[in-house]
Amino acid sequence: MSIKKQFLKTKPEANVTFQLPAEAAPAAEKVTLVGDFNGWDEAATEMKKLKSGVFKATVKLETGKEYQFRYLIDGETWENDWEADSYVPNELTFEDNSVVAL
């Protein structure tokens, strides 16, 4: 997994690209990116499946903040990003959420 951050020079924003590798969800048909930046809406940010099996999505986020997120695989299985900037406890499920810091 990887998170790529492209900071904009003219605005306090960054284009953040999230990638879930094929080995993290080898049989997945659909993966969504779910986080506090989209209201934890499980349908808001569907990731594109590449020919390599990698799932990828880019979102524009305000800089100077931290965002919690997770990947939802086929609407059933939650996965964290193995290369997240940090992790914080999720009070609902008692698992960790991934964090991206900008």
Secondary structure in CASP SS format (residue, H / E / C, confidence):
PFRMAT SS
TARGET T0000
AUTHOR 0000-0000-0000
METHOD secondary structure of the structure
MODEL  1
M C 1.00
S E 1.00
I E 1.00
K E 1.00
K E 1.00
Q E 1.00
F E 1.00
L C 1.00
K C 1.00
T C 1.00
K C 1.00
P C 1.00
E E 1.00
A E 1.00
N E 1.00
V E 1.00
T E 1.00
F E 1.00
Q E 1.00
L E 1.00
P C 1.00
A H 1.00
E H 1.00
A H 1.00
A C 1.00
P C 1.00
A C 1.00
A C 1.00
E C 1.00
K C 1.00
V E 1.00
T E 1.00
L E 1.00
V E 1.00
G E 1.00
D H 1.00
F H 1.00
N H 1.00
G C 1.00
W C 1.00
D C 1.00
E C 1.00
A C 1.00
A C 1.00
T C 1.00
E E 1.00
M C 1.00
K E 1.00
K E 1.00
L C 1.00
K C 1.00
S C 1.00
G C 1.00
V C 1.00
F E 1.00
K E 1.00
A E 1.00
T E 1.00
V E 1.00
K E 1.00
L E 1.00
E E 1.00
T C 1.00
G C 1.00
K C 1.00
E E 1.00
Y E 1.00
Q E 1.00
F E 1.00
R E 1.00
Y E 1.00
L E 1.00
I E 1.00
D C 1.00
G C 1.00
E C 1.00
T E 1.00
W E 1.00
E E 1.00
N C 1.00
D C 1.00
W C 1.00
E C 1.00
A C 1.00
D C 1.00
S E 1.00
Y E 1.00
V E 1.00
P E 1.00
N C 1.00
E C 1.00
L C 1.00
T C 1.00
F C 1.00
E C 1.00
D E 1.00
N E 1.00
S E 1.00
V E 1.00
V E 1.00
A E 1.00
L C 1.00
END
